[in-house]
Amino acid sequence: MTEAVLELRGLGFEHPGVAVIDDLDLEIARGDFVVCVGPSGCGKSTLLALLGGHLHPTRGTIARRGHSRTIYQDGGLFPWLTVRQHIAQGLPRDLAPARAAHKIDEWLEVTRLAEFAHHHPHQLSGGMRQRVELARALAAETDILLLDEPFAALDYQTRARMRRELASTLADRPRTVVLVTHDIDEAVQLGDRVVVLGPRPASVRRIIDLPSGRPRSPTTPGVADAAHAIMKELGLT
Amino acid sequence: MTRGRAGAMTLLRLGLPAAIGLALLAAWWLACAAGRFPAGTVPRPGDVLRAFADQARTGRLLEDVVASLFRVAWGFATAVVAAIPLGLVLGRSLATRAALLPWINFFRNLSPIAWIPFAIVWFGIGDPPAIFLIFLATFFQIALATTAAAGSVPRVYYRVAHELGLSRGAVLFQVTFPAILPQLITALRVAIGVAWMVVVAAEMIAVRSGLGFLIVDARNGLRMDLVVCGMIAVGAIGIGLDLVFARLARIASVRWGFER
């Protein structure tokens, strides 16, 4: 078995008087693409904040082997920085200036943002902004990528395109990924495993494995069955 | 924007106010020529123009302008230097905010004019009391605006900064400060206008130079032409100061706050 990069044991989190996560166990291996789905308000984003180290568990433990970067639904970019400056911010600090400039150019190419290098976030479309987030997060060369409903604010077509781009970018530069989403299609098209969370306080209700290869289409064998199983767990069928 | 459209916009922006100014001037001149004002209450435009020329020739107008700007610069700069750090602390610390905000609001609502007796008793006459009044008039405003701006910086920025491994100092200068800058520039723009109004009032009391003194001195000598001359200088410099701060909004790294 591959080494576990994230290990959650009996994880619990409470806001004063409100239990958000209760007794959650999960193990995520290096290179895994895990998608967490659950009812609205069940604590998916809180789980991601815990994984990112922005919140601390009130019960249980999280063992994290490596650094993480998070991509947010919207607003994770600094409006006063240009695309180029955002990517530069993501790079390791000890990089020589010439090497850093080369790396930035490379990421601008990968994310097709070269001609927008000197634009600020408010001058970009929603899809472009998410590509900047992706470039900044991946430029860091950290082990873990946390995605907090990154495509939820995008229109249908852009969302579908971004899924494909994410899958192809990760195929060349594998990372351990945890994606939280309410979008079941997104979950079954991108994830290696889908973790279905129960209503608040969230705990793991079921883990569903998906066929290999990404991104999958709705007609890929096993995808429709997985989607059906998720919907059943969520009480949607 | 096409060159033709840009030209039309410039004409609109400069031409319309100039046209209104000319219309007001014509109305003033006509009313004076028709003898509509009792003698000695409203000067004729020609008298004001002559007063301007005299003041400019003797150098007194320039001296008064420099004296007023000097006081505003000191009072405003000290207020900015003291108020922004305080506002940043208040914006980020709930306990400090709860303790101090009511008092900042209390002093903010006190007119600087109410402080004049203390300003004279504590600082005597000359520049210090005027600078003190300008400081008071702007300090609480800027502190409050900075507090509100720092308190509304999206939490996600700090999460990103945490993941980027920024130190506390780097978070302050690379996240909090740039995030509040557009709101801060707007607050400074309002505050500089207040500072300019207050300096004129302060100079009517505790000093013997500056545009406020020019106006009150002219009134004492029943020189209404000079009073209007001083008023026009105050208004024109006020517009100039506002334009300087409005220009700050065009800096590339803050434009986002004005374009969204």
Chai-1 contact restraints between the chains, C-beta under 6 A:
chainA,res_idxA,chainB,res_idxB,connection_type,confidence,min_distance_angstrom,max_distance_angstrom,comment,restraint_id
A,H54,B,R159,contact,1.0,0.0,6.0,A-B,restraint_1
A,R69,B,E163,contact,1.0,0.0,6.0,A-B,restraint_2
A,Y72,B,V156,contact,1.0,0.0,6.0,A-B,restraint_3
A,G75,B,P154,contact,1.0,0.0,6.0,A-B,restraint_4
A,G75,B,V156,contact,1.0,0.0,6.0,A-B,restraint_5
A,G76,B,V156,contact,1.0,0.0,6.0,A-B,restraint_6
A,G76,B,V160,contact,1.0,0.0,6.0,A-B,restraint_7
A,P79,B,W256,contact,1.0,0.0,6.0,A-B,restraint_8
A,W80,B,P178,contact,1.0,0.0,6.0,A-B,restraint_9
A,W80,B,S253,contact,1.0,0.0,6.0,A-B,restraint_10
A,H120,B,W256,contact,1.0,0.0,6.0,A-B,restraint_11
A,H122,B,W256,contact,1.0,0.0,6.0,A-B,restraint_12
A,H122,B,R260,contact,1.0,0.0,6.0,A-B,restraint_13
